[in-house]
Amino acid sequence: MPRHCVAAGCIMKNSEGYSLHKFPRDQDLHEKWTRAVKRQRSKWDRPSKYSLLYSKHFEPDCFVTEGSRYRDEVGIPNKKRLKADAVPTIFPRSISTVVAGQEPLLQDWQRRNDSAKQ
């Protein structure tokens, strides 16, 4: 099964620096995530057990950084974990604009692609 984001207009796939997140099991939170996606994808029925969202669709304060002395000593970046009550709020209005003043997803993707080709 391909791993990609279900958000409308999101063209990133397994992009470096972004993590994919499964829809939560908690029914109330699951419904909030579903409504958030449906605002931009009105014909989308509901998430499947394989549906994922990229971390790019969450505000920075939706994450907790988990560190350890070992990670610090060997220079491994600390892990960012999605908070249990996090709800996605950043979705493209169109293919080139993103809500909440975030950088457009398409431009971000193009910049990554261009630098990979060089």
N, C-alpha and C positions, 0 to 999 in steps of 0.2 A: 504494500500500500504506500503510495507516495506521501511524503511528509511535507505538507504545505499549509499555509494559513488560509482560513476560510473568510477572512475579512474582504469586503468588496474592494477591488482595485489593488489589493496587496499582491505584488508580483514577486516577492522574495521567496526563495526556497532554500532552506537550510543555510541561510546566510551567516557568515562568521560574525560573531559579536551579538547575535540575537538568539534568544532561546524560544523554543516552542512550548506552549502550555495546553494541556488537556482541559476540557470543560470540567468544572468542579462537580463532585458528587452531591454536595449539598444542594437540595432542590431549589431553595430560594436564590442562592447565588448562581446556580445553573440557569435559572430563568432570567436573571439580570444580565448575564453574559449573552444569552440568546436574544433578548430584546435589544441589547447594544449592537449586535451584528445585524439584526433585522432592520434597524433604522436606515442602514445603507443598502441592504439586500432584501427588499420587500418580498421578493418571490422565493426567498430561501425558506424552506419548511422548518427544519430544526437540525441541531447538530447530531451527527452520528457518533458512535463510540470512537471514531477515528478523527473527529474534528479537532483542530488545533488553532491557536492564535499566537502570533509572534509577540515577544516582549515589547516590541515597538508600539503596540497598541495600548500600553499601560503607562501611566504617569510614573516618573522616577520614584515618587514616594510610595508606590505600591510594592516596593521591593525592600527586603531586609538583606544586609550583607552578612554572610557567615564566613568568619575567618578562623584561622587556627595558627598557633605558634609555628607548627611545621610548615604550613603554606608560606608564612612570612619568611622563614629561614631559607627555604629553597627557591623563593621568588615566584611561586605559583599565585596567580591572581585569586583573590577571595571570590567565593561563589555568591551570586545574588539569587535569593529565593523569593518567589512571589508570596506576598502576605495572604493569609487565609481568607481575608475579606475583600481582596482586590477585585475591581471591576474594570474592564477595558473601556477607555473613553476616547482614545485617539484613533479616528478612522478617517480615511480620505473622503472628501466631498465629491471629488472627481479623481481622475487618474493622476492629476498633478498638484492637488492641494490637500492639506491635512489640517484637521481641527486642532485647536489649542496652540497655534503658532509653531508647531513642530515642523521640521524640515520635510519637504515633500518626499514621499516614499519612492516615487519614480526617479527623482533626481539622485537620491541616495543610492538606489540600485544601479543607476547608470554610472555614477561615479565609481562604485565598486567594480563594475564590469570593465570600465575604461582602464582602471589602474591594473586590473588582472591581465589585460591584453598587452600591457607594456612590458 
